């Protein structure tokens, strides 16, 4: 994949935090991932706007159901992560 060097201005305190978190991956990889995440969220927000124009706004009931489903998904991910760690520990 082609890359291009750019110059950006970032507050020093934020840059220090990012450099600490990015450590092994490197600053460029960290920033690239963050920009892709932001771009994807912007696109998702645009899609939500289109869907709301077509179908109307999300009701509080629909929102509550969606958050319940997300909580269930989070719990399942956590369960699998813990089981995976436990299984990996037994293999060692």
N, C-alpha and C positions, 0 to 999 in steps of 0.2 A: 504494500500500500504506500502510495506517495505521501510524503509529509512536507510541511512547510513551517519554517521558523517564524514566529510572530513575537511581538513585544506587547505585554500587558502590564497594567499597573494594579498591584494588589496591596492592601494594607499590610504593614509589616507583621502585626500580631497574627493575622490570618495566615500569612505566608509561613511564619514560624510553626504554627500548628500543623499546616498541611505538610511541610517538610518532615515533621516528626512522624505523622501518620503515613506518609508515602514511603518512607525509608527505603525498603528493598525494591519496591516497584519503580520508584523514581518519580520525580515531580511531573514530568511530561505525561507519563502513564496515568497518574492520579488526576491531573487536570483534564486529560482526554476523556477518562471515564466520567468525571463530573459533568463535562459539557454534553456528552451523549445522554446522560441521565436527565439533564435539564431540557435538552431538545425533545426527548421522549415525553417528558411531563408536559411540555408546551403543546406537543401534538395531541396528547391525550386530552388536555384541556380544550383544544379546538374541537376534537371529536365529541366531547361531552356537550359543548355548545351546539353543535349541529344536531345531535340527538335530541337535545331539549327543545330546539326549534321545531323539530319534526314531531316529537311525541309529548312535549310538555315537560315541565320541571319534575324532578324526582320528589316523590312525597316523603314525609318523615317516616312512614311505615316501610317504604321501600329502602330508605337509607338505613333504618334500624336492622332490617333483614340482611342487607349487604354487610354491615359491620359485624353482625353475628357470624356470618359465613367467613369473613376475614379472621375473626377470632378463632373459629374452628380450624381454619387453615394454619394459622400461626401455632396453635396447640399441636396440630399434627406434625408440623415441621419440627417443633421443639422435641416432641416424642421421638421422631425418627433420628434427630441429631443425638439425643441422649442414648438411644439404643445403639446407634452407630458407634459412639464413643465407647460404650460398654463392650460391644462386640470386638472392636479394634483392640481394646485393652486386654481382652481374654486371649487374643491371638498372639500377643507379644510375649 
